Each structure stands twice: as structure tokens, then as C-alpha cells.
Amino acid sequence: MTEHLYRDDAYLRSSEAALSEITPEGGIILDRTCFYPNGGGQPGDSGSIELEDGTRIPIATTVYSKDRTQIVHVPAEGTQLPATLSAGAKVTAHVDWETRYKRMRVHTALHLLSVVLPFPVTGGQISDGTGRLDFDIPEAALDKEELTSKLQELIAGDYAVTQEWITDEELEANPGLVKTMSVKPPMGSGRVRLVRIGENVDLQPCGGTHVSQTAQIGTAAITKIEKKGRQNRRVRIQLED
């Protein structure tokens, strides 16, 4: 299995690794990586893989292998891999940090949004500086300015964002930890990662990358609230700094 370095250190911008294999499609699998693979509404990281001679292979995105045991770095379209590149080669993976950091800020802001709106989450998506969550909310008027004020108050609280692990059995015994209705946290490996904000602001399963303090989110605002069904409400946020 690929070692997921980003789980322990979301601020790791580069990581040394050994090439495990090249897929038939030309994807690059490393024994360890700081790149986040697409999943949970968060896009896969882009960046580059640097070879020992200094050559850089541009990476357009990162995804899981079909069996989800390995992480595949997908080269940019039209990239030709060196014919001499083979398993065992020493490389350095470099994340596009500016893009990743925006996604970290948005992802953490969306966790806080689920605190401001304590309703079941039916979907979500993270983009570069923007994001959204879909909620199962009974018919009610939602005020953007009021919700933005509550969200920004939580951000300004500068709460620590930490992680902890529980067993599959512990999660099954505490179903209230899961806020999402359509997407369930990955289980089967024996343990599940939880992301905690503050002592008791929020706690939920999540495999994505986050900032270490909520104040790092900066200024965020709710920009649009859309009706997507009888009870489904799509709430969009945007970083404003």
C-alpha cells in the first residue's frame, strides 16, 4: 500500500519516495506520497515529480487505484515518461501548494458550516477557494448574512484542528459522528480517522486535508443558497482574502 504522508502532515509540500510501478495508462505509483488522492469531495492534488537528474514530470491530478490500496499520480496530458524510468527509481514529489492550501482552508470551513447548519449533509464539493455543502433541511428561510456571521465567528475563534483514530466498531457504535447521508466513511481497514475542531466544536470522520487552526481559513462568506429539491438546500461558500 502507498504510505499516505498527507494524513499525518497536511503541510508537507514535498516528499522523497521510490517509484513502485508505472500503470499501463502511464500513471505513477510511489511507495509514499504527500499528494492527496481525489475523494470525499476534495480534488486530487496536482504538482510534479522530480527525477534524480532534475527532470520534472508534471502531475495533473492524483487518484486511488481501483482497489484503493495505492495512489496513482496522473501525468499531465501529452507527457512522455522517460524510457529509462523504472521501479526503484528515487524521486521527489512536489505538491502545488498554493492550490492545496486553498482547498485545506475551504475543507475546514465546510466542517464549520456543518456546525452552523446542524442538518444531515447530502453532498458536497471543494474547489480552489470555493466549496459547497448540500443539506437536508425542512422548509425554512436561510439568511446568508446571519449564517456568514456565525461562520466567521467560528473561524475567528482560532480553534485547533486535530485528528484522532477510532476502530470500525467504535464508529458503528456512534453513528451520530457521521453527518453525510450519501457518503459513508471508508471502513474495512480496522480504523477510521476523525477530524476534531476545538475541544467540542466539531468531530466527524474525514480523510481530507485541513488547516491546523481555524483562523488560517481567513475570511469566508456564504455566497449563495439554492433550493435543489423539496428539502435539499445547497449552500455555497467562498474565501474572500
Helices and strands as residue ranges (DSSP letters): E 3-4, H 5-8, E 14-22, E 28-30, E 32-33, E 47-51, E 56-64, E 71-75, E 90-95, H 97-116, E 121-126, E 130-136, H 144-156, E 161-167, H 168-172, G 175-177, E 191-197, E 202-205, G 214-217, E 220-227, E 232-239
